[in-house]
Amino acid sequence: MATETHATTEAAGHAGASGGLPQFDFQWWPGQIAWVLIVFVVLLAYMRLFAVPKLGGTIAARDAKIADDVAEARQLKVEADAQADAAAQERAQARASAQKLANDARSLARAEIDIALAAEEARLAEVAAVSDAAIGKARDKAMGNVTGIAQETAQAIVSKLTGKAATATELSAVKG
């Protein structure tokens, strides 16, 4: 069997050596060129009729989608800017209203404090007048007693020093 395999291999080797590669043999070139042209035309027709329009449609659809998304984003930005401006105006109005309310409340509180302070000052003035009157009475009473105490003290000093009692005219000269 080894001899048969060797003989088959040699026969194949001699057949290939005589003609060479069929691609380089000029007798096969017209058929090869024909098949290359047929495959090229079929591939070109497929690309032109199916693949390129599909790719072009996909690219056009993608461009349209991007353009729509950009237009929508611009529209949303315009709306957002308008809402931001409206919110800023509302915030400014609310701030002005709050400041006015705070100023009104401050004025009202100040007026109430002024009224309460005036009432308290009037009450304190009344209490002070009553107290001054009471103090004046007490002072007058005390001053009235001072003369008596001074006369008694003078009588005691004179009698201790001189051993005699002071007269009423001498005591009346002593003033508190």
Number of C-alpha atoms within 10 A of each C-alpha: 6 7 8 9 10 11 12 11 12 12 11 11 11 11 11 12 9 8 10 11 9 12 10 10 10 9 10 11 13 10 10 14 11 11 12 12 12 12 12 12 12 12 12 13 12 12 14 12 11 11 13 12 13 13 12 11 12 12 12 13 12 12 12 12 12 12 12 12 12 12 12 12 12 12 12 12 12 12 12 12 12 12 12 12 12 12 12 12 12 12 12 12 12 12 12 12 12 12 12 12 12 12 12 12 12 12 12 12 12 12 12 12 12 12 12 12 12 12 12 12 12 12 12 12 12 12 12 12 12 12 12 12 12 12 12 12 12 12 12 12 11 13 13 12 13 14 16 17 15 15 21 15 13 17 19 16 15 14 13 11 10 10 10 12 14 17 9 10 8 11 17 11 9 13 11 12
